[in-house]
C-alpha cells in the first residue's frame, strides 16, 4: 500500500503539504485547517477511523508549533494558536467557552493536497503522515487577536483525572463501604457480612488485614508444628497458620497471621486499654477498638474511647481479604487462600508509585 512517506521521498512529490486539525468535543469533533496558500475555502478528507465518512475542514487562521521529537527529557508542550478576530472559531465550539476546551483532545493530520477527498490521488484508506495526538492542558494566552492553547502529550499523566478519580498510586482512594453513601466504588456491605452459598458470614479485619473473630473461637496451644489454617495460641497471642510449618508464631513470619478477637459490647462494663493486646467489641454492626480505659462509653465515631476496629488497609490484599473471603470447613474462620474467582472493585493503581 502506498504511504505518504513513500510519496514525499520521491524528488517531486507533486503537491503541497496540508495540515488538518481536529478538536474532539463532547458533542462531536470540529475540523479545521489553516488554508491552502491564499485559498480559504473548506477542504475535505477521509475520516481517521471510518474512511468512508468524509470530513469537511473549515479554513481559519490557526498554527500548531513546538512539536519536537526527544528521546529524553520532558515531553514537548506545543502551542495551538487560533485567530480570535472573527467569529468562526466561536461559532464552531457553540456554547462552550475557551476554558471548556481544557482537557479536550487535539488530533494533527498531515497529507498532500493531491490526497484530499475529490483530488486526483484520493484513496481509501487515506494516505497521510502518522497521526499525532495531544491534550489541551491550559490557556497560555488570550487577547482580541488570538487564543494560545498549550498542549500536552497524551502520555503525560501528571494531574490527569479519570472520571471522578485521581491517579494516586497502589493505594485505593475509595471510601471504605462508601457506596452506601454514594461515595466511591467500594461495595463492601456496611455490616461486613458476606454470603457464600446460603450461609452468611461476618468478615471483619483490622487495618493490617488481621482477621477479627468471635471471642468464642477455639484456638489450640502451640506444640511443635501446625497445618495451614490451624488456629494457634502462643505466648498470650492468637494466630492462624498460613502454611504447614514447624516454626513458632511470630509477627515477622510469613507463615503466620495475627488473629484478633471480639466480644459483644456490654453497657456498664469497664473496658481496660492494653496497647499490646487491643480490646475489640462488636456494636452497631461493626467492630470497635478501645483506645482509652473507660466505663459506660458506647462506641460511636465521636467517642474518645473507641475507634473503628474494622478498617480497610487500602491495599490490594485488603480488598482480597474481603471480597475473596472463604471459610474453613463451613466455619467462620477465613482461610489463608482466597477465592480468586471473585472479582475485586479495588480502586488503586498497583503498578504506580506508592502514595497514601
Buried (B, 14 or more C-beta within 10 A) or exposed (E): EEEBEEBBEEEEBEBEEBBBBBBBBEEEBBBBBBBBEEEBEEBBBBBBEEBEEEBEBBBBBBBBEEEEEEEEEEBBBBBBBBBBEEEBBEEBBEEBEBEBBBEBBBBBBBBBBBBBBEBEBBEEEBBBBEEBBBBBBEBBEEEEEBBBBBBBBBEBEEEBEEEEBEBBBBBBBBBBBBBEEEEBBBEBBBBBEBEBEEEEBBBBBBBEBBBBBBEEBEBEEBEEEBEBBBBBBBEEBBBBBBEEBEBBBBEEEEBBBBBBBBBEBEEEEEBEEEEEEBBBBBBEEBBBBBBEEBEEBEBEEEBEBBBBBBBBBBBBEBBBBBBBBBBBEEBBBBBBEBEEEBEBBBBBBEEEEEEE
